[in-house]
């Protein structure tokens, strides 16, 4: 049995391509693998510009959840997982109870049939995620300018790249872990325990490490990133801080299926240094691992699935 956690981009591809989703669902039959979609991912995929697009995404998402049934589970978001791992050791990702997941699917169906994007708080994700990303971007603008000036005059890009390429558990700053603990209202857990106990607190450690690397990416002038291969992975993007929570929510999965190239590169590297406990792969690599036939064979199966779906609709 293996758990495969999807990032937002991987889920988006399945939501947008029902034929691809059907082919993946068929390949999962007969296995005991689980697909996981965290609340962090759901919040981001529902953060779209208009109510009409929101309802369209909700319809595709509801169809996807019904298609996969118990093989696609809604898992907890990053902050909720931090709170659980603070109180007990976790072996697997916490997921919705069956009745909770069914209630979520029913809420999607009701919102779609009644064209009501407010039902079940569906449109709240669009508001708060967009505001959160905008606030994060605004908060780093001035510090980014100041630190880039300092880095340009004082830091050797080659040496910094070598040091960040070795970034491991011991490099996670305690002040950043303390900040995450305050966000999650976990006063009883001390930061040094999160850093030192590498058998526990995976989600907190993943979030802190990725946030710290994102901060370095903000501080390094773009032209200096070309001086070292690893620094090129630390490109700035307004989604980077939210991506930290997405990757953190996957901490107890066996595999993180991630389409975001920069996030995947960071997670792959952090796995080599002992931060991320999971393997990272693209959606295509995941599909090939389940169905190792030739590319032509896979294409024929996908086309057949599409034709069958069209005929049933007709």
C-alpha positions in Angstrom: 0.0 0.0 0.0 1.3 3.4 -0.9 -0.1 7.0 -0.5 0.4 9.4 -3.4 -0.2 13.1 -2.5 -1.1 15.4 -5.4 0.1 19.0 -5.6 -2.3 21.6 -7.0 -0.9 21.5 -10.5 -1.2 17.7 -10.7 -4.8 17.8 -9.4 -5.5 20.6 -12.0 -4.4 18.3 -14.8 -6.7 15.5 -13.7 -9.6 18.0 -13.1 -9.1 19.4 -16.6 -8.7 16.1 -18.4 -11.4 13.5 -17.6 -10.0 11.0 -20.1 -6.6 11.1 -18.3 -8.3 10.8 -15.0 -10.3 7.7 -16.2 -7.1 6.0 -17.4 -5.4 6.6 -14.0 -8.5 5.4 -12.1 -8.4 2.2 -14.2 -4.7 1.7 -13.5 -5.4 2.0 -9.8 -8.0 -0.7 -9.7 -6.7 -3.9 -8.1 -4.1 -1.9 -6.1 -4.3 -0.7 -2.5 -2.8 2.7 -3.4 -4.5 5.9 -2.3 -4.5 9.3 -3.9 -4.5 12.1 -1.4 -5.6 15.7 -2.0 -5.0 17.9 1.0 -7.3 20.8 2.1 -4.4 23.1 1.2 -4.5 21.9 -2.4 -8.3 22.1 -2.6 -8.2 25.7 -1.2 -5.8 26.7 -3.9 -7.5 25.0 -6.8 -10.8 26.7 -5.9 -9.1 30.1 -5.7 -10.2 31.1 -9.2 -11.1 34.6 -10.5 -14.9 34.3 -11.0 -17.9 32.5 -9.7 -18.5 30.9 -13.1 -15.0 29.4 -13.2 -15.4 28.4 -9.6 -18.5 26.4 -10.5 -16.9 24.8 -13.5 -13.9 23.7 -11.4 -16.2 22.4 -8.7 -18.2 20.4 -11.2 -15.0 18.8 -12.6 -13.7 18.2 -9.0 -17.0 16.6 -7.9 -16.9 14.3 -11.0 -13.3 13.3 -10.2 -14.1 12.5 -6.6 -17.0 10.3 -7.6 -15.0 8.6 -10.3 -12.2 7.5 -7.9 -14.4 6.9 -4.9 -12.4 5.6 -2.0 -9.2 5.7 -3.9 -9.1 9.5 -3.8 -9.2 10.9 -0.3 -9.3 14.4 1.0 -6.5 14.8 3.6 -5.9 17.3 6.2 -4.2 20.7 5.6 -0.7 21.5 6.7 -1.6 23.4 9.9 -3.9 20.7 11.1 -1.2 18.1 10.6 1.3 20.2 12.5 -1.1 20.1 15.5 -1.5 16.4 15.3 2.1 15.5 15.0 2.9 17.8 18.0 0.7 15.5 20.1 1.5 12.1 18.7 3.7 10.3 16.2 2.0 9.9 12.8 2.5 6.9 10.5 0.1 8.0 7.7 -1.5 11.2 6.5 -4.7 12.0 8.4 -7.7 12.0 6.0 -11.4 13.0 6.2 -13.7 10.4 7.7 -15.9 8.8 5.0 -18.9 10.8 6.0 -16.9 14.1 5.9 -15.7 13.4 2.4 -19.2 12.5 1.3 -20.5 15.7 2.8 -17.9 17.7 0.9 -18.9 15.9 -2.4 -22.6 16.6 -1.7 -21.8 20.3 -1.0 -20.1 20.5 -4.4 -23.0 18.8 -6.1 -25.5 21.2 -4.5 -23.5 24.3 -5.4 -23.3 23.1 -9.0 -27.0 22.1 -9.4 -28.2 25.4 -7.8 -25.4 27.6 -9.4 -24.6 28.8 -5.9 -20.9 29.4 -5.3 -21.5 30.4 -1.7 -22.9 27.0 -0.6 -20.7 25.3 1.9 -18.3 28.3 1.9 -17.1 27.2 -1.6 -16.2 30.8 -2.6 -14.3 31.6 0.6 -11.2 29.8 -0.8 -11.1 32.2 -3.7 -11.1 35.2 -1.3 -8.7 34.2 1.4 -6.1 32.4 -0.7 -5.9 35.3 -3.1 -5.6 37.7 -0.2 -3.0 35.5 1.5 -0.8 35.4 -1.6 -1.1 39.1 -2.2 -0.3 39.8 1.4 2.7 37.5 1.4 4.0 39.2 -1.8 3.6 42.6 -0.3 5.3 41.7 2.9 8.5 40.6 1.2 8.8 43.5 -1.3 10.8 45.8 0.9 12.9 43.2 2.7 13.6 41.6 -0.7 15.0 44.9 -2.0 17.2 45.5 1.1 18.5 41.9 1.3 19.3 41.8 -2.4 21.4 44.9 -2.1 23.3 43.3 0.9 23.8 40.0 -0.9 25.1 41.6 -4.0 27.9 43.3 -2.1 28.8 40.7 0.6 28.0 37.2 -0.6 29.8 34.8 -2.9 27.1 33.1 -5.0 29.2 30.0 -5.6 29.9 29.5 -1.9 26.3 30.2 -0.9 25.1 27.8 -3.6 27.3 25.0 -2.2 26.1 25.7 1.3 22.4 25.7 0.4 22.9 22.5 -1.6 23.8 20.8 1.6 20.8 22.2 3.5 19.7 19.6 6.0 17.7 19.2 9.3 20.5 21.0 11.3 20.1 24.1 9.1 16.5 24.7 9.8 16.4 27.9 12.0 14.7 27.6 15.4 13.1 31.0 15.1 11.3 30.0 11.9 10.0 26.8 13.6 8.9 28.9 16.6 6.9 31.1 14.2 5.1 28.1 12.7 4.3 26.8 16.2 2.8 30.2 17.1 0.7 30.1 13.9 -0.6 26.7 14.7 -1.1 27.6 18.4 1.2 24.8 19.7 2.8 26.4 22.8 3.8 23.1 24.4 6.3 22.1 21.7 9.8 23.5 21.6 11.5 24.3 18.3 14.7 22.4 19.1 12.7 19.2 19.4 11.2 19.7 15.9 14.7 20.2 14.5 16.5 17.4 16.4 13.9 14.6 16.4 14.1 13.6 12.7 11.8 10.6 13.3 8.9 13.0 14.0 7.5 16.4 13.0 8.1 15.8 9.3 5.4 18.3 8.2 6.7 21.1 10.4 10.2 20.5 9.3 9.3 20.4 5.6 7.4 23.7 5.9 10.2 25.5 7.8 12.9 24.3 5.4 11.0 25.3 2.3 10.1 28.6 3.7 13.7 29.2 4.7 14.9 28.4 1.2 12.2 30.6 -0.3 13.5 33.4 1.9 17.0 32.8 0.5 15.5 32.9 -3.0 13.9 36.3 -2.3 17.2 37.6 -1.0 19.5 36.6 -3.9 19.5 38.9 -6.9 18.2 37.1 -10.0 21.4 37.6 -12.0 23.5 36.1 -9.2 21.3 32.9 -9.2 22.9 32.0 -12.6 26.3 31.6 -10.8 25.3 28.2 -9.2 23.0 25.4 -10.4 21.2 25.1 -7.1 20.5 28.8 -6.8 18.6 28.6 -10.1 16.1 26.3 -8.3 15.3 29.2 -5.9 13.5 31.4 -8.4 11.0 33.8 -6.8 7.2 33.4 -7.5 4.2 34.7 -5.6 3.0 31.1 -5.0 6.2 29.9 -3.4 5.1 30.5 0.2 1.8 28.8 -0.3 3.6 25.9 -1.9 5.4 25.3 1.4 2.1 24.4 3.0 1.2 22.1 0.0 4.5 20.2 0.3 4.1 20.1 4.1 0.7 18.6 3.9 2.2 15.7 1.9 4.9 14.9 4.5 3.4 11.6 5.5 2.7 10.3 2.0 5.0 7.9 0.3 5.2 9.9 -2.9 4.6 13.5 -3.7 3.2 13.9 -7.2 4.2 17.4 -8.1 4.0 19.2 -11.4 5.5 22.5 -10.2 9.1 22.1 -11.5 10.7 24.4 -8.9 8.9 22.9 -6.0 9.7 19.4 -7.2 13.4 20.2 -7.7 13.5 21.6 -4.1 11.7 18.6 -2.7 13.9 16.1 -4.5 17.0 17.8 -3.2 15.7 18.1 0.3 15.0 14.3 0.2 18.7 13.7 -0.4 19.7 15.8 2.6 17.1 14.2 5.0 14.4 16.9 5.1 11.5 15.6 2.9 10.7 11.9 3.8 8.8 11.2 0.5 9.9 10.7 -3.1 8.8 13.3 -5.6 7.7 12.6 -9.2 5.7 14.1 -12.0 2.2 13.0 -12.8 3.5 11.3 -16.0 6.1 9.4 -14.0 3.4 8.3 -11.6 1.2 7.1 -14.5 4.0 5.2 -16.0 4.8 3.5 -12.7 1.3 2.1 -12.6 1.1 1.3 -16.3 4.5 0.5 -17.7 3.4 -0.3 -21.2 4.7 1.5 -24.3 3.8 5.1 -24.9 1.7 4.0 -27.9 -0.2 1.5 -25.7 -1.0 4.1 -23.1 -2.2 6.6 -25.8 -4.5 3.9 -27.3 -6.0 3.2 -23.9 -6.6 6.9 -23.2 -8.2 7.4 -26.6 -10.4 4.3 -26.0 -11.4 5.7 -22.6 -12.4 9.0 -24.3 -14.5 7.4 -27.0 -16.3 5.2 -24.4 -17.1 8.3 -22.4 -18.4 10.2 -25.4 -20.6 7.3 -26.5 -22.1 7.0 -23.0 -22.9 10.7 -22.9 -24.4 10.5 -26.4 
